[in-house]
Structure formats: C-alpha cells, structure tokens
C-alpha cells in the first residue's frame, strides 16, 4: 500500500510555486550574492593588510637577526682578541722562563767541578803524616764547603724541577687558549657566512631539522665563562711564572755568593796554613842546624877526651916502671921515702884522673847519641812538614786555582 502511495506521488508533476515566492527567491539571490561579494572584498582587504604586516614583520625580524649576528660577531672578535693577547703573553713568558731554565742548568753544572775539587782536597789531606794529620781550620772549612756545594746543588735541582713543572703548566694554559681560539675562529667564519646571506643568495635552502635545539648547546654565560676561565688560568700561570723567575734570579745570585764566599774562606785558610807550616819548618831547620853544630862540637870534645885518655898512658907507664924499678932496691935501701910516697900518689892520681876522663867521655857519648836522636826527630818532622806543604800548596791550592764561580 505504501508503495502505491509513493508511486502515485512521483507520477504527479512538480509542485507549482507562488508568484510571491518567485519574487522572494530573486531577491534572495541578489542579497546572497551581494553578501558573498562584500565578504570576499573584506577578505581581500584583510589579506592585503596581512600581507603588508607579515612582509614588514619578516623584514624587521630578518633585519633584527642580522643586527644580532653583527653584535655576536663583535662579541666573538672581542674574546678572540682577548685570547690572542693572553696567548702572546704566555708564549713570551714561557720563552723567557726557558732561558731561566738554561741558566739553572748551567749553574747546576758549574757546581760539579768545585765539589769534586773540595772532595779531592779532603782526600789528599788525609795523606798528611804524624802530628800534621790535624783537624785544622782548613779541614773544617773544606767540610763546610762540601756542605755548601751539596746544599746549593740540592736547591738548584729542586728549583729546576719547579721550573719544569711551571713550563708544563704554561704550555697547558697555552694549549687551552689555542683550542678556544681555534673554535672562536670557526664560529667567526660561520657567523661571518651567516651575516653575508641575503634572500637572493644562491645556496640558501630549507633545513627542517635545524630548528630543533639539540646537541650540547651552552648558555651565553657559560660561553663567556669558558673563555674567562682560560684567560684567568693563563693569567695565573703567567703570574706564577713571573714570581718563579724573580725567585730563580734571587737563588742564582745568592748561591753564587755563598759559593764564592766559602771558596775564598777555604783559600784564605789554606794560605794561612801554608804560612804556618813554612814558619814551623823554618824553625825546625834552624833547630836542626843548631843540633848539627852542637854535634860537631861534641864530636871534637869526644876526640879531645879520647886523646887525653890516650896521652895519660905515657905518664902511667913511667910512674909504674919507676915503682917497679925501685922495688928492686936492696935491703935497707927499700925505703918508703918521699919519692916512693909521691910515686904511689902519682899513680893513684893519674888513675883517678883517667877514670874522670872516661866518665866524662861516657857522658859526652850519651849526649852525642841524644843529639843524633834529636837530629833524626827534627829531620823526620821537617819531612812531615815538606809532605804537608806539598799536599796543601802544590796539590790542593794549585787545583783550587781552576775554581771560578760564575754568575749565571
């Protein structure tokens, strides 16, 4: 049934419009078109304004960015200049410090010879003999000289190590500046290139990923801080280096003075000692000459005593022969007369005097032996003094003449 109704409706013709509807429809068309046109016009005007505004904004922003790039270039150039200055300063300072290192090395090298000589002097002086093997002023000052030289060597060695470490620190600061400068130079090239780009530059292109902030971006404060640290480190090492140079200057001057002073003290002690030994030797030689003279006198005395003893043989024989002969007087003639009395007393007297001469001779011979012993002792002592003089004057003092303490 529904189907029949639908069919019937379709078979009827389209519905008839009323004339008033027709007029309204026309009016509607007009109104709708007008409204569409005015909307379109408004849209066109709006678009025009938008175009102008965006064009202006785009130009202004681009100009602003360009200005920012220019400012950034100035900033990079400023820091690059700072780094360049510091690099130049640290390079110069390191070069100067290297000359100070050379001075230290030369000074250290120059200590070797005086030390060897001082030790050789001590060794040589151990060969002094007898009483001359004395711990005298020369010995004390030589020991002190060895101590001074060893102390100076140790101090210069430590200072050299310190200098090497400072050179290493300077070079490390220099390396940091160079790395920073290299990066600044690259950044300068890149921003220079960016500054040169215009809308008509041929090689501009789309780069979608560029907007994403990734990678190790740092803040502008960190960027300034990084270079600042490099500059400060360089400044600090340069100041340390300057201070170390002043210290080295002082040490080189002081050590040379100390060494020179002690060397002169030892030389004076040697000169005094040599004079003292020469004086002693001279005195001993004078004494020896006296002993030799006395020996000659005593030998003459002994010869005289021996002759005197020999000379008494005749008188003894005469007296004894007389007594012997008078013993043969006969009978009553064998009288104990004054002659007999005198002869007996003469024999006794001569015998007694011969004994006195023999006693004197024994004493004289004892004295001669004593003189001989003195002579030997003095000769030995003079020999000891000659040995000491040879060691001090010839071996040590001549060797010390080659010692010259330079100022490095």
Secondary structure, 3 states (H helix, E strand, C coil): CHHHHHHHHHHCCCCCCCHHHHHHHHHHHHHHHHHHHHHHHHHHHHHHHHHHHHHHHHHHHHHHHHHHHHHHHHHHHHHHHHHHHHHHHHHHHHHHHHHHHHHHHHHHHHHHHHHHHHHHHHHHHCCCCHHHCCCCHHHHHHHHHHHHHHHHHHHHHHHHHHHHHHHHHHHHHHHHHHHHHHHHHHHHHHHHHHHHCCCCCCCCCCCHHHHCCCCCCCCHHHHHHHHHHHHHHHHHHHHHHHHHHHHHHHHHHHHHHHHHHHHHHHHHHHHHHHHHHHHHHHHHHHHHHHHHHHHHHHHHHHHHHHHHHHHHHHHHHHHHHHHHHHCCCCHHHCCCCHHHHHHHHHHHHHHHHHHHHHHHHHHHHHHHHHHHHHHHHHHHHHHHHHHHHHHHHHHHHHHHCCCCCCCC
